[in-house]
Amino acid sequence: MRALFLCLDFSVIFATMTSTMASPLSTVGKIKDRMFRLISNDIGIDLGTANTLVYLAGKGVVIDEPSVVALNKKTSRVVAVGSAAKEMLGRTPAHIQAERPIIDGVISNFEVAGEMIAYLINKAEKEYPKLLGPRVIVGVPSGITNVETRAVRDAATDAGAREVYIVEEPMAAAIGDRLPVQQAKGTIIIDIGGGTTDIAVISLGGIVNSKNLKIAGDKFNQDIVAYMRDTYKVLIGEKTAEDLKMNVGRIIEKQEKKKGKMRGRDLITGLPKEITVTDKDIRSAMQNSVDTLLDSVKAVIETTPPEIISDTIGSGIYLSGGGALIDGLDKVISDAIKVPVHVVADPLTAVARGTGVILENLSEYEEALVSYDNELPIIQ
């Protein structure tokens, strides 16, 4: 059966080469690209602090898993990855450790991150196996160092990738939402992820100005945990804080109040306790971080060429990432900078979809990829 499969694949490749060569506009690069698409998958990875999404060319987003890995410290083996590992956070015995290998958008534990990426690639390819390893593009925060870029590339290569490309997440998010990134027109996008927020100004296929800050989903969760501890003397976990942020949180004040139950440990008695919190509590908890985010957006705009700013007055600013789903955040940003703010379609998957678009049109978006020209040489 395998021999028959090989014969069929290569007969299709030969037919593809023949038909492509017949065209006077054909190139060696196009032939090679079409050949490899028959025997290799194209995979895009949004390597996030909170969640990692995998895009499979022709199928869309096939995996959305938490960026968590559970390890058995006695055997040094991976016990669980993704959703199964996240359920173990805060519930493991001493010999099992659940950890996040991606901190602030970059790899903090190379070996564990490699295991997670390998698991995700293998899971994506399991239903659609091909002869060769996949071509992979990974989304990373803007402005990461050469060392951090190399760590991502090496982790993907060790996981079985045939080719690895790196793209900055705000660029991928803009491409995923089909924004005019290659035109001589300014586009401002704010990508609020789990570990970092990227504010980028894009024009002519490149990033004109950008800022990366550690104010994002995880910081909002920590703010809520600290507020509940200081105000109500109740200790809650990050998962509870996340639920409160998304279900009760609202950045702008409205007449209709949102309420929710919060369960945690009473710091005075040490016993379980349940209280009711409102959107005002969540807003108060996140206020300082939201103010810092607004100041950063203003700082980027202040250092952006005026012609690009004039473009955004009509088109507005775009908001992507999980943070874009926080109730009222787009309105607060719009009120602060006096420019319309639009939440992109399906903000959680914008970066993953952008990596897919780039893979399907790699030559067209080649300049949008992160270059390795300034990398430090490897010492033999």
C-alpha positions as CSV (number, residue, x, y, z in Angstrom):
1,M,0.0,0.0,0.0
2,R,2.8,2.4,0.9
3,A,4.5,1.7,-2.5
4,L,1.2,2.4,-4.3
5,F,0.8,5.6,-2.3
6,L,4.3,6.7,-3.3
7,C,3.7,5.9,-7.0
8,L,0.4,7.9,-7.0
9,D,2.0,10.9,-5.2
10,F,4.9,11.1,-7.6
11,S,2.7,10.6,-10.7
12,V,0.7,13.6,-9.5
13,I,3.9,15.5,-8.9
14,F,5.1,14.7,-12.4
15,A,1.8,15.8,-13.9
16,T,2.0,19.0,-11.9
17,M,5.5,19.7,-13.1
18,T,4.6,19.1,-16.7
19,S,1.6,21.4,-16.6
20,T,3.5,24.1,-14.8
21,M,6.5,23.9,-17.1
22,A,4.2,24.3,-20.1
23,S,3.3,27.8,-18.9
24,P,5.8,30.5,-20.0
25,L,5.3,32.3,-16.7
26,S,6.3,29.3,-14.6
27,T,9.4,29.5,-12.3
28,V,11.4,27.0,-10.5
29,G,10.2,28.3,-7.2
30,K,6.5,27.8,-8.1
31,I,7.2,24.3,-9.3
32,K,9.0,23.4,-6.1
33,D,6.2,24.9,-4.0
34,R,3.5,23.0,-5.8
35,M,5.5,19.8,-5.5
36,F,6.0,20.1,-1.8
37,R,2.4,20.9,-1.1
38,L,1.5,17.5,-2.4
39,I,3.8,15.7,0.0
40,S,4.1,18.1,3.0
41,N,1.6,20.0,5.1
42,D,1.7,23.7,5.7
43,I,1.1,24.6,9.4
44,G,0.8,28.0,11.1
45,I,1.3,28.3,14.9
46,D,0.1,31.1,17.1
47,L,2.5,30.5,20.0
48,G,0.7,32.3,22.8
49,T,1.3,32.6,26.5
50,A,-2.2,31.4,27.4
51,N,-3.2,29.4,24.3
52,T,-1.5,28.0,21.2
53,L,-3.5,27.7,18.0
54,V,-2.6,25.6,15.0
55,Y,-3.7,26.4,11.5
56,L,-3.5,23.6,8.8
57,A,-3.6,24.8,5.2
58,G,-6.8,23.9,3.5
59,K,-8.5,22.9,6.9
60,G,-8.4,26.1,8.9
61,V,-7.7,26.3,12.7
62,V,-7.6,22.7,13.8
63,I,-6.2,23.0,17.3
64,D,-6.8,25.5,20.1
65,E,-5.1,24.3,23.3
66,P,-3.8,26.0,26.5
67,S,0.0,26.5,26.5
68,V,0.4,24.2,29.5
69,V,2.5,21.1,29.9
70,A,2.4,18.6,32.8
71,L,5.7,16.8,33.7
72,N,6.5,13.9,35.9
73,K,9.6,15.0,37.8
74,K,10.5,11.5,38.7
75,T,10.7,10.2,35.2
76,S,11.1,13.5,33.3
77,R,8.3,12.5,31.0
78,V,5.4,14.6,29.7
79,V,2.2,13.5,31.4
80,A,-0.2,15.8,29.6
81,V,-0.3,18.7,27.2
82,G,-2.9,21.4,26.5
83,S,-6.4,21.2,28.0
84,A,-5.6,18.1,30.0
85,A,-2.5,19.7,31.5
86,K,-4.4,23.0,32.3
87,E,-6.9,21.0,34.4
88,M,-4.0,19.9,36.5
89,L,-2.8,23.4,37.4
90,G,-3.0,23.8,41.2
91,R,-4.2,20.2,41.6
92,T,-1.0,18.1,41.1
93,P,0.9,15.9,43.6
94,A,4.4,16.8,44.5
95,H,6.0,14.7,41.7
96,I,3.9,16.2,38.9
97,Q,4.5,19.8,37.8
98,A,2.2,21.7,35.5
99,E,3.9,24.7,33.9
100,R,3.7,27.2,31.1
101,P,6.8,26.9,28.8
102,I,5.8,30.3,27.1
103,I,6.2,33.3,29.3
104,D,5.4,36.8,28.0
105,G,5.2,35.4,24.5
106,V,8.7,33.8,24.4
107,I,10.1,30.4,25.3
108,S,11.2,30.1,28.9
109,N,11.7,26.4,29.0
110,F,13.2,25.1,25.7
111,E,12.8,21.4,26.3
112,V,9.2,21.6,27.5
113,A,8.3,24.0,24.7
114,G,9.7,21.6,22.2
115,E,7.6,18.8,23.6
116,M,4.5,21.0,23.4
117,I,5.2,22.1,19.8
118,A,5.9,18.5,18.8
119,Y,2.7,17.3,20.3
120,L,0.7,20.0,18.5
121,I,2.3,19.3,15.1
122,N,1.8,15.6,15.5
123,K,-1.8,16.1,16.5
124,A,-2.4,18.3,13.5
125,E,-0.8,15.9,11.0
126,K,-2.4,12.8,12.5
127,E,-5.5,13.1,10.4
128,Y,-3.8,14.4,7.3
129,P,-0.4,12.5,7.1
130,K,2.1,13.4,4.4
131,L,5.5,12.0,3.4
132,L,7.7,14.9,4.5
133,G,7.8,17.1,7.6
134,P,5.6,20.2,7.5
135,R,6.5,23.7,6.5
136,V,5.8,25.8,9.7
137,I,5.3,29.5,10.3
138,V,5.2,30.7,14.0
139,G,3.8,33.9,15.3
140,V,5.8,35.7,17.9
141,P,5.6,39.1,19.8
142,S,7.0,42.1,18.0
143,G,10.5,43.2,18.9
144,I,11.8,39.8,20.3
145,T,15.5,39.3,20.4
146,N,17.6,37.2,18.0
147,V,18.2,34.6,20.8
148,E,14.4,34.3,21.4
149,T,13.8,34.0,17.7
150,R,16.3,31.3,17.4
151,A,14.8,29.4,20.3
152,V,11.4,29.4,18.6
153,R,12.9,28.3,15.3
154,D,15.0,25.5,16.9
155,A,12.1,24.2,18.9
156,A,9.9,23.9,15.8
157,T,12.8,22.3,13.8
158,D,13.4,19.8,16.6
159,A,9.6,19.0,16.5
160,G,10.0,17.8,13.0
161,A,9.4,20.9,10.8
162,R,11.0,20.9,7.4
163,E,11.1,24.7,7.1
164,V,10.5,27.3,9.8
165,Y,9.5,30.9,9.3
166,I,8.8,33.6,11.9
167,V,6.3,36.4,11.7
168,E,5.4,39.1,14.2
169,E,2.0,38.6,15.7
170,P,0.5,42.0,15.0
171,M,1.5,41.6,11.3
172,A,-0.1,38.1,11.2
173,A,-3.2,39.4,12.9
174,A,-3.6,42.2,10.3
175,I,-3.0,39.8,7.4
176,G,-5.5,37.3,9.0
177,D,-8.2,40.0,9.0
178,R,-7.3,40.9,5.4
179,L,-6.3,44.5,6.3
180,P,-4.4,46.5,3.5
181,V,-0.9,45.9,5.0
182,Q,0.9,46.0,1.6
183,Q,-0.6,49.3,0.5
184,A,0.9,52.8,1.0
185,K,-1.6,53.3,3.7
186,G,-1.2,53.2,7.5
187,T,-2.8,50.5,9.6
188,I,-2.7,50.5,13.4
189,I,-3.4,47.2,15.1
190,I,-3.4,46.4,18.9
191,D,-3.0,42.7,19.6
192,I,-3.8,41.9,23.2
193,G,-2.7,38.4,24.0
194,G,-2.2,36.5,27.2
195,G,1.3,37.6,28.1
196,T,2.0,40.6,25.9
197,T,0.2,43.4,24.1
198,D,1.6,44.4,20.7
199,I,0.8,47.9,19.3
200,A,2.0,48.1,15.7
201,V,1.8,50.6,12.8
202,I,1.9,48.8,9.5
203,S,2.5,50.2,6.0
204,L,3.9,48.8,2.7
205,G,4.2,45.3,4.1
206,G,6.4,46.3,7.1
207,I,6.1,47.5,10.6
208,V,6.8,51.3,10.8
209,N,6.5,51.7,14.5
210,S,5.7,49.3,17.3
211,K,5.7,48.7,21.1
212,N,5.5,45.6,23.1
213,L,4.4,45.7,26.7
214,K,3.6,43.1,29.4
215,I,0.1,44.5,30.1
216,A,-2.2,41.8,28.8
217,G,-4.6,39.0,29.8
218,D,-2.4,37.5,32.5
219,K,-1.6,40.9,34.0
220,F,-5.4,41.6,34.2
221,N,-5.9,38.2,36.0
222,Q,-3.2,39.1,38.5
223,D,-4.8,42.4,39.1
224,I,-8.1,40.7,39.9
225,V,-6.4,38.2,42.2
226,A,-4.7,41.1,44.1
227,Y,-7.8,43.2,44.3
228,M,-9.9,40.3,45.8
229,R,-7.2,39.5,48.3
230,D,-6.9,43.2,49.4
231,T,-10.5,44.2,49.3
232,Y,-12.4,41.0,50.3
233,K,-9.6,39.1,52.0
234,V,-10.4,36.1,49.7
235,L,-7.7,34.2,47.8
236,I,-8.7,33.0,44.4
237,G,-6.7,31.3,41.6
238,E,-5.9,32.6,38.1
239,K,-8.6,30.4,36.5
240,T,-11.3,32.0,38.7
241,A,-9.9,35.5,37.9
242,E,-10.0,34.7,34.2
243,D,-13.7,33.6,34.4
244,L,-14.5,36.8,36.4
245,K,-12.7,39.0,33.8
246,M,-14.6,37.5,30.8
247,N,-18.0,37.0,32.4
248,V,-18.3,39.9,34.8
249,G,-15.7,42.3,33.7
250,R,-16.7,45.6,32.0
251,I,-14.3,48.4,31.4
252,I,-17.0,51.1,30.9
253,E,-19.7,51.9,33.4
254,K,-23.3,51.2,32.4
255,Q,-26.5,51.5,34.2
256,E,-27.1,47.7,34.0
257,K,-24.8,45.9,36.5
258,K,-23.1,42.6,35.8
259,K,-22.8,40.2,38.7
260,G,-21.1,36.9,39.4
261,K,-20.2,34.4,42.1
262,M,-16.6,34.2,43.3
263,R,-15.4,31.3,45.3
264,G,-12.1,31.1,47.1
265,R,-10.4,30.8,50.5
266,D,-11.1,33.2,53.3
267,L,-7.7,34.6,54.4
268,I,-8.9,35.2,57.9
269,T,-10.7,31.9,58.8
270,G,-8.9,29.7,56.2
271,L,-12.2,28.3,55.2
272,P,-14.0,28.3,51.8
273,K,-16.0,31.4,51.0
274,E,-18.4,32.5,48.3
275,I,-19.2,36.2,47.6
276,T,-20.9,38.1,44.9
277,V,-18.8,40.6,42.9
278,T,-19.9,43.2,40.2
279,D,-18.4,44.7,37.1
280,K,-17.4,47.7,39.3
281,D,-15.0,45.4,41.2
282,I,-13.4,44.0,38.1
283,R,-13.1,47.5,36.6
284,S,-11.4,48.9,39.7
285,A,-9.0,45.9,39.7
286,M,-7.9,46.4,36.1
287,Q,-7.9,50.2,36.1
288,N,-4.2,50.8,36.5
289,S,-3.2,48.3,33.8
290,V,-5.8,49.7,31.4
291,D,-4.4,53.2,32.0
292,T,-0.9,51.9,31.2
293,L,-2.2,50.3,28.0
294,L,-3.8,53.6,27.0
295,D,-0.6,55.6,27.7
296,S,1.4,53.1,25.5
297,V,-1.1,53.5,22.6
298,K,-0.8,57.2,22.8
299,A,3.1,57.0,22.9
300,V,3.1,54.9,19.7
301,I,0.8,57.3,18.0
302,E,2.9,60.3,19.1
303,T,6.0,58.9,17.4
304,T,4.2,57.8,14.2
305,P,4.6,59.8,10.9
306,P,1.7,62.2,10.5
307,E,0.7,60.9,7.1
308,I,-0.1,57.5,8.6
309,I,-2.0,59.1,11.4
310,S,-4.2,60.8,8.9
311,D,-5.0,57.4,7.3
312,T,-6.2,56.0,10.6
313,I,-8.7,58.9,11.2
314,G,-10.9,57.4,8.5
315,S,-10.2,53.7,8.8
316,G,-9.7,53.6,12.6
317,I,-7.6,51.3,14.8
318,Y,-8.1,47.5,14.9
319,L,-8.2,45.4,18.0
320,S,-7.3,41.7,18.0
321,G,-6.4,38.9,20.5
322,G,-8.3,37.5,23.5
323,G,-8.2,40.9,25.2
324,A,-10.3,42.4,22.5
325,L,-13.2,40.4,23.9
326,I,-13.2,42.3,27.2
327,D,-16.5,44.2,27.4
328,G,-16.0,47.9,26.7
329,L,-12.2,47.9,26.1
330,D,-12.6,49.1,22.4
331,K,-14.9,52.0,23.6
332,V,-12.3,53.1,26.2
333,I,-9.5,53.1,23.7
334,S,-11.6,55.0,21.2
335,D,-12.6,57.6,23.8
336,A,-9.0,58.1,24.9
337,I,-7.5,58.7,21.4
338,K,-10.5,60.1,19.6
339,V,-10.3,57.6,16.8
340,P,-12.7,54.7,15.9
341,V,-11.6,51.3,17.2
342,H,-12.8,48.1,15.5
343,V,-12.6,44.6,16.9
344,V,-11.5,42.3,14.1
345,A,-13.6,39.3,13.1
346,D,-12.9,36.3,15.4
347,P,-10.0,38.1,17.3
348,L,-8.9,34.9,19.0
349,T,-7.9,33.2,15.7
350,A,-6.7,36.3,13.8
351,V,-2.9,35.5,14.2
352,A,-3.4,31.8,13.3
353,R,-5.4,32.7,10.2
354,G,-2.8,35.2,9.2
355,T,0.0,32.5,9.3
356,G,-2.2,30.4,7.0
357,V,-2.6,33.3,4.5
358,I,1.2,33.9,4.5
359,L,1.9,30.2,3.9
360,E,-0.5,30.2,0.9
361,N,1.2,33.3,-0.5
362,L,4.7,33.0,0.8
363,S,6.4,35.0,-2.0
364,E,3.9,37.8,-1.7
365,Y,4.4,38.2,2.1
366,E,8.2,37.4,2.2
367,E,9.1,40.9,3.4
368,A,6.7,40.6,6.3
369,L,8.7,37.7,7.8
370,V,11.3,38.2,10.5
371,S,14.8,38.2,9.0
372,Y,17.7,36.2,10.5
373,D,20.4,38.5,9.0
374,N,21.5,39.9,12.4
375,E,21.6,36.6,14.2
376,L,24.8,35.8,16.2
377,P,26.9,33.1,14.6
378,I,26.8,29.6,16.1
379,I,30.1,28.7,17.7
380,Q,31.2,25.2,16.7
